[in-house]
Amino acid sequence: MDREEIIKRIAFLTKEIQRHQDLYYRKAQPEIQDREYDALFDELLSLEKKYPECVLPDSPTKRVGSDLDNQFPEIPHPFPMLSLDKVYNERELEQWMDKTGREMEGGQAFVIEDKVDGSTIVLHYEDGVLLRAVTRGDGFRGNDITENVRTIRDIPLSLAEPVTAVFRGEIYLNVEDFMELNREVDNIYANPRNFAAGSLRRKKSIEVGRIPLHSFVYEGTIPDWNQKSHLEVLHLLSELGFRVGEEVGYFTSSPADRSYSDIFSAHPGWVKDSLGGAHGYIRSRMEARSRIPYEIDGLVVKVNQNRAREKLGYTAHHPRWAIAFKFESPQAVSRILSVEAQVGRTGRVTPVARIKPVNISGSMVSNVTLHNQDYITSLDIAPGDTVAVSRRGDVIPAVEEVVEKNTSGNRTYVLPSQCPVCGTILVQEGAHHFCPNSSCPARVFARIAFFAARGQMDIENLGPETIRRLLEFGLVSDIPDLYFFDVNALQGKEGFGEKKIRLIEEGIKKSRGQPFPVVLASLGLDEIGPRVVELLIDAGFTSMESLLEAASKGDSALFEQIHGIGPKTAEKIIRQLNDPSVRRTILRLEQAGLSMSTVSQEEGEKLPQIFSGEVWCVTGSFELFKPRERAMDEVKKRGGRVTSALTGSTTHLLVGENPGSKLDRARELGTTVVSEEDFLKRLKLN
């Protein structure tokens, strides 16, 4: 082909691929098979690579992303991106609608849209081509994340009309995709919104391109639209190529009016009714939440007519012509006093917010985990911010959103470049920062405390504070020292009477009887928790010797072939089990008499497999099973599977005293609920 033919072919492929992307991602009406689409895309990619000077600015190949690091510079918004005022019950909403309706001429009219629980995005187009995508930030300035947003399939790189305008929308992640992806990152994100926000801040756009993010756009500023109603604007947004809400309600004091009939014909999911019908619509959307593939945390009610909007105007914080009806009130609101970086046993540095103490579900909360820098950046968290705080699963306090930015000028918190405890330069792996110094005092303390804790080696009377004192006295310096130090050296130390010393001695002695799976999991090695230990033993690695031998070969395939262990975990198993300091710890624990192998069922007493085919989970505390994981050990011995999270595949939930939210979830799913008494009856039938 000559140059002119090449230019024409690239232009044709660009438009044709864009058309098929629109049919697939926005209209859900694909015309061709995936392999045909792939062939078109590959041809365009090949031509653009060979003739880069011919690449069009809206080429669909930009969806792939780049492996170059983004810088996310701050960009001022052309006008303030205000928040919405909020109400939490229908009575407050009705009062707002009545008050606002008095400002309308020629009849009242409101539009109700789903409040998608996502991350706000501001899209700038010039002559119909995506120029810039910016986060909301503090409402006045946001971060440029254009390269990442280009990878989102349903955000058009070019519009149907060559308009120059700014649009506002929401980027979100479907719940099913969130559940799967969040498991891959240790379930650090509280909800799909935070995962989506964190994804948009990833440094490499090629990584964002692998995440199935979606969008809805709900506002646009084009001079020609100044006199349009909101319902007309929504329709025009869809005509330009944006995805708009699939469910929209229009409620008017003149329901017999035939206006907008063409719009409602074009959007079969939109409904029109009288003002009185708004309450029924709101309840129907609340009931539909569980069936919607994405999360909505409320509804947005907006004045439809632009003339009335202009009359109502704005406050410094929000427009007076729109309000958010939230389905649930925040469980608590507090202010961040400071943010500190804590170092854990694996070296992971976790930022923790110290907040003004607040009561949540009967407990006073003053410390809240912020997980990692991506999480902080995605929510734009800074000291002094007012935040909504919840307790995930009724256990872990978490910041869900920033309710109001601080007025002290504090910027988004950034983790230090050095370990706050030992001063070692931090290294970044994925979303997390780590202190690589295994001798860091914080890592040593956390490692020993984890090893001795309930659910691990369960060394009675050896809690975190006692361990801290042992370190201060110089009696221990790492895990194995627990079995070699002279407990009598505690005599005469403040807080250590004879009775307590003997109890510590007894607890250490008793822990020597823990089985090999418990010993291995208690080492606290990254990714080698109880579930992975179980997989390793089931695959035939029934002794520490066999594990160390396999790890020394450096062949990750030996572990990757085990169902449930991926490349990341396999690499960490090999790296950690070949670490000289880890091997020294294992050797000394073996010298201390701890179990370094397990007996297979064929060699030991074979128990009836009464739980075969069942999947168990546990919640609450128990009289006979302390820690409660011992009950789950009984399930595994008898052929059952155990899971830490309650899902649709969980068949039984063992419930003790003071159960958490898992009990309510089990009732929703129809999971069989078993008491400790009934569980013991089943065991006795062996």
N, C-alpha and C positions, 0 to 999 in steps of 0.2 A: 504494500500500500504506500502511496505517496503521502506527503505531510497533510494535505487537505483531507484525504480519506481517513487518515489516522485521527485528525481532530474531529471529524464527523462521527467516526466510530466511537470515540471516547465520549462525545456528547450524547450519542444515542444510548450507550450502555449506562451512562450516569442517570439519565432520565428514566430508562426502563427499570433499572434496579431500584431507584427511588419509588417508582410506581408500585413495584411488587412489595417493597418494604411497607408502604402505606397500606396496601391491601392486607398484608399479613399482620402487622403490628397494631394498626389503628382500627381497621374495619373488620378484621378477622374473616376475610374472604379471599384466601389465596387462590391464584389461578394456575400456578405451576408447582411441580414437585420440587423438593429441596435440592435434588441433584441438578435440576435444570437451573435453579437460582444460583447454586454454587458455581456452575459452569460460566454463567454470565459474570459473576463477581470475580472469579479467577482470571477471566479474560481481561477485565478492566484493570485488575491489579497488575497483571503482566504488562499491559500497554503503558500504564502510568509509571511503572518502574523503568521501562525502556525510554519513555518520553516524558520526563518529569515536568518539563516546561509546558506541557499540554494539560496538566491536571487542573480540573475546575475547582473553584473554592468550595463548592457544596458536594464534592465527590463523596459517595457513600463509603469509600475505602477509609475515610477519616474515622469511621465508626470503630475500626480495629484498635485504635489507640497506639501510643508510643511507649518505649521503654526508657525514655528520657525523663529525668526528674522535673516535676512541676515546682514552681516557686510560690504560687498563690499570692501575687501582689494585691495590696488593698486598692479598691476602686471606689470612688464616691458615687453614690446613687444620684440619678438626675432629679429625684424628689424623694422625700422620706418614705421608707417602707414601714408603715405603722403597723402596730399590733391590733388585735381586735379586743374590744371589751367582752366580758363573759358573763353569762348567767348559768345557773345550775338547776333550775326547775321551771316547769311550764308557767307557774304563776308569775315569776319574774319576767319570763319571755313575753307573756301576754301584756304585762304592764309596759314593757319597752315598745311593743308593737302599737299599743293604744296611743302612747305618748308620741311616738314617731309618726304615726298615721295622721295626727292633727296637722302636720306640716305639709301634707300632700294636697295638691289641688286636682280636682277632677276625679276623685276616687282613689282608694288605697290599693296598693299592689306590692307584694313581696315575692322574692325568689328565695327558695330554700335549697341549698346544696350540701352534699356530704362534706364534712370537715375531715379530709384525708390526713391520717397521722403520718406525715412525711417530713421532708426537709424543703423549706421554701427556696425557690430559685427565681432569679430575675434574668430574663432573656432579652438581649439587645439584638435587633436585626437592622441591617442597613441595605436598602434596595432589595429586601426580601431574603438576604443571606445572613445566617447566624454569624454575628460579629463577636459577641461576648456573652458569657454566662457568669453570673455573680451570686454569691451567697447573700442572704439577708444581712448577716453580721449584726451590727448594733442598730440597724434601721437607717443609718446615714452613710455608712461605708461597709462594703463586703469584700470577700476575697474572690479573685478571678479564678474560676475553675473551668474555663472554657474547654480545654482539651479533654477533661474528664466527661463533661456533659455531652460532647460530640459523640461519645460512644453509646449513648442511650438511644435505642432504636426508634422510639416513638416521638422523639423531639426532632422536628424537621430541620435539616441543614439549610434548606431553602423553602420559602413559602410559595403558595399558589399565586400571590400577587407581590410585586416589587415594593413592598411597603418599608418604611423606616420607622421603627416603633420599639417600645419597651413592653414586655409582657411579664406577667407574674404567674407562677404556678407552684406545683408541689411535686417533688420526686419521692417515690416510695418503693417499697419492696413487698411483694406478696408474702403472706404469712407462711405458706408452705415452703417457699424458697428460703425465707429467713430461718426457719427451723433447721433446715438442712445445712445451710452455710454457717449458722452460728455454732453448730456442733463442731465444725472444723476449726474454730478459733476459741475453743474452750468455753463456749457459752458466755462470753464476756459482755455481750450486748443485752440490754434489758428488753428491747422490743425492736420491731422492724424499723421504726423511725430512726433510732440511734444507729442501727447498722447502716441504713441508707446514708445518713449524714456522715458517718465515719468513712464509708466507701468513697464519697465524693471528695474527701480530703486525702485520698491516697496519692502518693507522689508520682506513681507511674500510671498513666492512663490506660496502658494495655491491661493492667490488673482490673481496672474499673470496667473495661469492656467485657470481662468474663462474668460480671455480676448482673443478673437480670433485673436491672432497675427499670422503673416505668414512670410515667408522668401524667399529670392533668394540668391544664392551664385554665385559669378562671378570670383573669383580668387583662386588658390591653389598653394602651394609650395611643390612639391614632387621632390626629386632628379631625378627620372626617367623621369620627365616631362620637364626637362631643355631645350630639343631641340624640344619640341612640339610647334605647333602654338596655338594661343589663341582659335581658333575655335575648335581645337582638345581638348584643356583643358576644354572648356565648355561642350563638349560632355562627356568627362571622368568624370567630376563632376556629371553629371546626371546619369552616370553608377554607380557611388559610392552610389547614393541615395539622392543627393541634388536636390532641385528645382532650375532650372536655367531659364533664361529668355525665355518666350514663343515666343517672337518676337525678332529675331536677324537678322541684315542685314550684308551680306558679299559682299564687293565691291572691285573688282580687275581689274588691267589693262589687265588681261588675262581671260576674262569671259568664253572662250571656253574650258578652262582647266577642265578636268573631275575629278580632285581631290576633295575629301570630298563628293563624291556622296552618300556614305553610311551614312554619318552624316546628310546630308539634308533629306535623306529618313527617318531617325529616328526622325527628328524634322520638321514636316510639316509646322510649323509656321515660319521657318527660310527661308530667301530668298537670292539668289545669283544674282549679276548683275555687270555691268561694273561700272567703277568709276563715269561716268556721271549719273548713276542711283541713286547715293547717295542723290542728291538734292530732287528728287521725293519721295524717301523713308522718308527723314526727314520731308517733308511737310505732308506726309500721317500719320506719327506718331503724328505730332502736331494736325492734324484734329481728330485723334482717341482719344485724351486725355479724352474727355467727356464720351466716351463709355467704358473706362477701369475702372474696379472696384476699382483700387487703384490709388493713385496720382503719376504722374511722373512730375518732374519739368524741364526735359530736356533729352538729349541723351548723351551717352558717346561714343566717337570715339577713337578706339584703333588700334595701329599697330598690324597686325596679327602675323607676323613672329618674333619669339623670338630672332633670330640673329640680326635683325634690332633694336629691343628693347635694347639689350645690347650695341649696337653701339651708340644709342641716349642717353642712360643713364638718369641721374636724376639731378635736382637742389636740393637745401636744402628744398624746399617746395613741389615740385611735380615731377612726372616722365615726361620726354620729349616725351614719346611715347603714351601719352593718353591726351585727353582734354574733358572737359564738355561743351556741347553746351546747354546753358540755354535758356529756352523759353522766360523768362521775366527777365529784369534787376532788381536787388534790388531797391526798391523805394528810399532808402537812406542808406548810411553807416555812422556810427558815432562811437565815442569811449565812453565807460562807464567811467565817472569821479568818481562816488561813488555809493554805494547802501545804502539806508536807509529803515528802517522798520516803516511803518505807521499803526496806530491802528484805526479801523473803529467802527461804532456804535454797532455792535454785538460782538466786541472784536477781530474780525479777524485781524491778523497781516499780512499786505501785503508788501512785499519787493518792493521798487520802485527804478529804476535806474535813476540816474541823468546823462544825456549824454551831450556831446558837442552839442549845439543847431544846428539843421539841418532842412532844409526846406523839408516838405513832402506834396505834393498836395496843395501847396500854404500856408501852415501853418508852423510856426516855432515850432518844438518839442524839448523839453529839459528834459521831464520826461516820463519814460516808465514803465508801470507796469510789474512786474515779477511774479505775482500771488502767488506762494508759493515755499517752499523749493524743492519739487519734480520737479517743472518746472525749477528752477535754476540748480538743479543737473543734470537734463536730458540734458540741453544744455551746462553744464559745464561753467557757467557764472561767471566771476570774474572782479573786478574793473581793468580798463586798457585794457580790451578786445575790439577789434574792432568788431562791430556787424552790421548785416543787420536789419533795422527797417522798418516796414510798419505800415499802419493805417488800422486796421481791420474794415471792413464795413465803411471805410472812417472816422472813429470816434476815435477808441481807439488805441493809439500807442502801438506797440508790438515788442519785439525782436523776430525775426524769426530764426536767426542762428548766431553762432559765426563765423565771417569771418577770424579773425586772433587772436590767443592767445596773451596775454600781455607778454612783455619781462621783467617785473619787478619782476617776481616770485610770483605774487599774485595767491592764490589758489581759488578754488570755494567758492563763498560767502556762509556763513552759518548764519542763523537767530540767534539772541541772545537768551539766555535761559530765560531772564527776559524781562518784558514789558519795552520798551525804554522810556515810559512816567511815569508810576507809580512804576515800579520796581517789580511788582508782577510776580511770576514764571509763565511762559507760559505753557499752556496745549495743547496737540495735539489731534485733532479730524479728522480722515481721513487724507486728504492731507494738512490740514490747521493747523496753530497754533493760539491760542486764548489767550487774556488776560481775565481771569475770573472775574476781578474786575469791577462790573457794575458802580462803582463810579470813575473809571479812568477818569481823565480830558479829555483825547482824546476821550473816548467813549461818555462822556456826551456831548461834543461839537458836535460830529458827529451825535448823536441821535437827538439833537435839530435842527441842520441844516437840517437834512433829513426831519424831521417833517414839517418844515416851507417851504420847497422847492417847486418849481413849479412841478406840477404833483402829489404833495401830498396835504398838506393843503393850499398851494399856498398863504402864508401870504405875501402880497405885502410890499415892502420896508423893509423886514426883511431878508436880505441876510446873508451869512456866516460871513462877516466882522463885520456887526452890531451885530450879535449874539455873536461873540468873545468879542466885547466890553462890551456887557451886562454881560457876565460872569466875565470879568475883574473888572467891577464896583460892582460885588456882587449882582446885581439886580435879576438874575435868577440863579438857580442851576440845574434845570431839566425842562423837557417839560411843565408840568402844570404851572410853574411860569410865562410863557408867558401871561397867562390870569389873573394873580393876581398882578403882579408887578405894581408899580406906574410909568407910562410913564413920568409923570412930573418931576420925579427925574433925568431925562436926561437933564433938563434945566441947562445951564451953562457948560455942558460937551463939550469938543472940538469936533467939527464936527456934533453937534446936535443942529440945529436951530429950531425955533418954527414950521416952515413949515414941517420939516422932522419929528419932534415929532408927529405932528398931523397926518401925513401920516402913521406912524407906528401904531398909535392908531387906525386909520381907518382900516388898513389892518388886525389887530388882531380881531377887531370887526366883520369884514366881514367874516373872516374864521370860525366864530361860526356857520355859516349857511351851512357848508359843510355836506353832507350826511354821514350816518353811514359807508358805505363801504370805503369812503375816510378816515374817522377818523381811522378805524381799520387798514387799510393798512399803514397809515402814522405813526403808532407807531413804525414802523421799526423793528418789530420782525422777527427773522430769519425764512425764508421759508413762512412767512405769507404776501405775496405780493398781488397785485390786483387780479391775477388769482386764488390764493387759497381762497381769500376773496369771490370772485364770486362763487366758488364751495361751500363754506360753506353756503352762503346765499341761493343758489339754493337748498341746501339739507335741508333747514328749520331753520338754525341757523340765524334768522333774528334780533337778539338782542344780545347785549353784555352779558346780564343776562343768556340767553340760552347757550352761548358759555362757560361762566365761570362755569356754573352748570355742563355741560358735561365734562369739563376739570377736575373738582374737583373729578369726579368719577375715574379718572386714567385709564379708559378703552380705549385703543387705537383703539379697534374695532369700537367704535362709529364714528371715523373719517376715519379709513381705508376703511369702507364700501362705502365711497363716491368715485365715479369713478374719478380718477385723483389725489387722495391723497394716497401716499404710506406709509409704516411703518415709514420711516425716518421723513417725514413731520408730521405724526400723533403724533409721540413721541415728536417732538419739540413744537407742538401746546400745548400739555398737560403740558410739563415742563415749558414753558414760561408763560402760562396763570395761572399757579399755583405759580409762583414766587411772593413773597410778594411785592417786589418793583414794579413789573408790575401792580399788583392789586391796589397798592396805586396810581400809575399814572392814571389808568383808573378811579378810584373813584374821584380823584381831577378834571379830565377832565369832568366828568359827573357833578360835582358841578359847573364847569365853564360854563355849559350850552351846551356842545357839544352833538351832536346826538349820542345816544347809541342804536338805533333800526332803522329798515327800514320798510317801508310800502310795503306790497306785491301788485302786480298788481291787485289782486282781490279786495283789499281794496281801492286802488287808482284809478286814471283814466287809463283805459286800452287803450294803444296805438295800432294802426294797426301794425301787425307784418310783415312789408314790407321787412325786411331783413332776414326773416326766411329761413334757409337752406344756407345762405351765410356766408363766413368767410372773415373778413376784417383785413387789416393791414394799417398802416399809416406812412408817411414819409414827412419831410419838416415842414415849419411853416405856420400858417394860420391867416387870418385877424379876423375872428369871433370866432375861437376856440383856446383860450389861457388859459391853455395849450392845446395841441392838443388832449390829452387823452379825453377831453370833447366831441370831435367828436365821439370817440369810445364808449362813454357812450350812445350817441344817437343811435348808432347801436345796442347795447345790449338791450336798452329799447324796441326796435322794433323787437326783436327776432333773431338778428344776433349774430354770435360768433366773438371774437376778438383774434388775435394772435400777439405777438411781433416780431415773425420771419416769413419771407416770405418763404413759402414752396409750394410744388405742390398742396396742398389742399386749399391754399388761393385763394379765388375767386375774391376779389376786393382789390385794393390798392388805398387809398385816398392820393393824392399827393398835397402838398402845395409848397410854395416858397423854393428854394434851397434844392431840394430833394437829398437824399443820394444814395448809390449804390442799394438800394431796387428797384428803378425805372428801372435800367438796368436789374436787376434780374427778375422783373415782365414781362418785354418785352420778355425775354428769355423763361419764363414759359407760356406766353400767358395769364397772369392774366389781368383781366379788370382794366384799369387805370381810376380813377375818379377824376376830379378836384373839388375844393371847391365849385365852382358855380353849377356844376352838382349835387353835394351832397346835397346842399341846395334845389335844385329843387325837389329832391326825398323826402326830409323831408316835403316840403310844400304840397306834394300830399297826406299827411296823411288825 
